[in-house]
Amino acid sequence: MAVAAGGGDGAEEGVGESSSPPREAVPAPAASGGSGGGAGGGGLRDICREVFERLVADGHIEAVGASGPEIRAQLEAHFNRLPTSYQLDVNVDKAEDVLIHQKVLAEAKDPDRRPAFVARFLMLEEVNVDETTNSDAHEEGADIGEALSTRSETSYTHIHEIVFSTTDKPKLLSQLSALLSDIGLNIREAHVFSTTDGYSLDVFVVDGWPIEDTNGLHKALEASILRNEGSWSGSDSSTSEKSLPFQAEGCESDIDTRLLKIVKKVASGSCGDMFLGTYAGEEVAIKVLSPENLNQNAWNEFKQEICILREVDHPNIVRFIGSCTKPPQFYIITECMSRGSLFDFLHNEHNVLDLPTILKFALDVCRGMSYLHQKGIIHRDLKSANLLLDKDHVVKVADFGLARFQDQGGAMTAETGTYRWMAPEVINHQPYDNKADLYSFALVLWELTTSKIPYTTMSPLQAAVGVRQGLRPQLPENGHPRLLNLMQRCWEAIPSDRPSFSDIISELEYIQSQPQGTSGETSQKQKDVDLGTKD
C-alpha cells in the first residue's frame, strides 16, 4: 500500500486479483477445450438451460431423475455467484466442467481444504521439431540449398487443467502461480473469476507435467501447498498465532505517539489502512498495520519497509519521519504527499500529459530509482500506484514493503510485485537483479505517454502469461521517437540488454534540452533527426 494522501493503489489493488477483466473487449482464451457456444446472446437462464440439457443428454446422473429440479436450481445459484464473463467462458459442449467448478467451490468453504483444487489431463499435444542436417552449408561458398535439408522429429507435450478455489484476497494469483511453478508447471492459459460471496475460481491450463498421471500431479500439488503453508494460513490463523511475530526482538518506537494525531482514513489495504494526520504539527501520512489482519508475511514487509526508509534520503524518495512497532501500535509515518499517487493522477483524474510533463515526471522517477540502485536497494514493486505526487507535483518513490538490499544473501527468484508491471524473469521465477526495476519503469513510462493502464483488457495473470510469451504494450503512434526507443530498451526480455537508470537520466535530459513545439510535442525537424540518429 503506497504511503499517499489520496485514492487507492490501482485497478487491481485492494481486491482479490481473481477479479475478471472486461470480457467484451478481448475474449479470453478457452480453458477446458474451448470457450464459446455458451451465452449466444442469451441470459443467465439460457445458460442454465443449455448446461442442464447437455448434462441430461450426456447421461450425467447428477442431472436426471427426481433430483433434476434441484440440480437446475443449484446451477442457477452457481451462475448467480459468478460474473457475466464466466457465463461467456462456459463451453456448453463440455457442460461437465460446470459440475467440477461447483464441486471445487463447495470444497473451498471448508477452511481445512483451502485451496481446494482438481487436476485433470486434457490432451497430448504434438510438437514437430525440424533439425538442420547440414550445419556446414552456411560456410562461405556453400550452396544455400544445402542448408534447407532438414529432419522432422515429433515430440509430445502433456496438457493438464487445474481448477483452484479459496477465499479471494490480494496477491492470490501470485501465490497460485508460484505454487504451480514450484513443481515445474508452465501456465498456458488462465481464467480467473471472483464470486459475489468472496471466493475465487481460477482455472489454469498448464504443461510441464511429463505424463498423464493426474494422481501424481495431485500429490505434487498437495506437497507444494504444504511447503508454502504459511502463505495460505495467514488470513485464517488464530489470534494467538497472529501475535507470534511480536514475540521476536526488535519491537520499538522512534516517535512520541502522544504527538501523533490521526485525522481520517484515505485508503485500505489487505493488512492495514492509510490515514492522514499530524505529527508534532506537521501534516503526515500514517500507515497503520491492523493486528486483526496480521500474518507473518505482512509483519516482515512492514519491518522491511521501515528498514529501507531509515536508510534513504533523497528528494525523489518519500521522506521517512518515524515508526512504532510496539504492540498494539504499528505505524509508519511519512511526509504527506497531498496529490496522491501517479496512478490516480493519470487514470482516475484522467490527465493527459504533454511532453515536458512526461519528461519531468520520468526524470523524477529515474533520479529516485538511480539513488536506490546506487545504495544497493531493489524496489521490486515499481508501478504508478507506488509513485506519489507532492503539492508541487514532484514525483517520489514510495512503498518499500517488497524492497530489499541486493546483497542481502541468496539469489532472488520469488515472484514479487504486481503482474502488469512485473519483469518476465520475475514471472518465470528465474534469478533476477535490479534490472527487474528497469522493466517496471518501461511500463510506467508507457503509462506516462499514453495515460492508459497496461493490458487493461486482460486479467493480471493473463497479462503475465502474455509477457512470458513476449507480449508488450502497443507503442503509442504519436510518442516521441526517442522515448519509444527507450521503452523498448527497458522492456527487453534479456535483463542485461536493459539500460541503467543513470543512462536513462542522460537520455531524458537530452530530449528535454531539444526544441519542442508549443503543444509540448517535439518539432517535426527534431523528430526527423531523432529517427535518423542513435546516440
Secondary structure, DSSP 8 states (H G I E B T S, - for coil): ----SSS-S-TTTTS-TT----TTTS----STT---SS-TT--HHHHHHHHHHHHHHTT-GGGSGGGHHHHHHHHHHHHHHS-HHHHHH--GGGTHHHHHHHHHHHHTTSGGG-SEEEEEEEEEEEEEEEEES-GGGGSTT--GGGGG-EEEEEEEEEEEEEEEE-B--TTHHHHHHHHHHHTT-EEEEEEEEE-TTSBEEEEEEEE---SS-HHHHHHHHHHHHHHTHHHHHGGG--HHHHTGGGGSS---BSS-GGGEEEEEEEEE-SSEEEEEEEETTEEEEEEEE-GGG--HHHHHHHHHHHHHHHH---TTB--EEEEEEETTEEEEEEE--TT-BHHIIIIIS-----HHHHHHHHHHHHHHHHHHHHTTEE-S--SGGGEEE-TT--EEE---SS-EETTSSS-B-S--S-GGG--HHHHTT--B-THHHHHHHHHHHHHHHH-S-TTTTS-HHHHHHHHHTT------TTS-HHHHHHHHHHT-SSGGGS--HHHHHHHHHHHHHS-B-TTS-B-HHHHHHHHH---
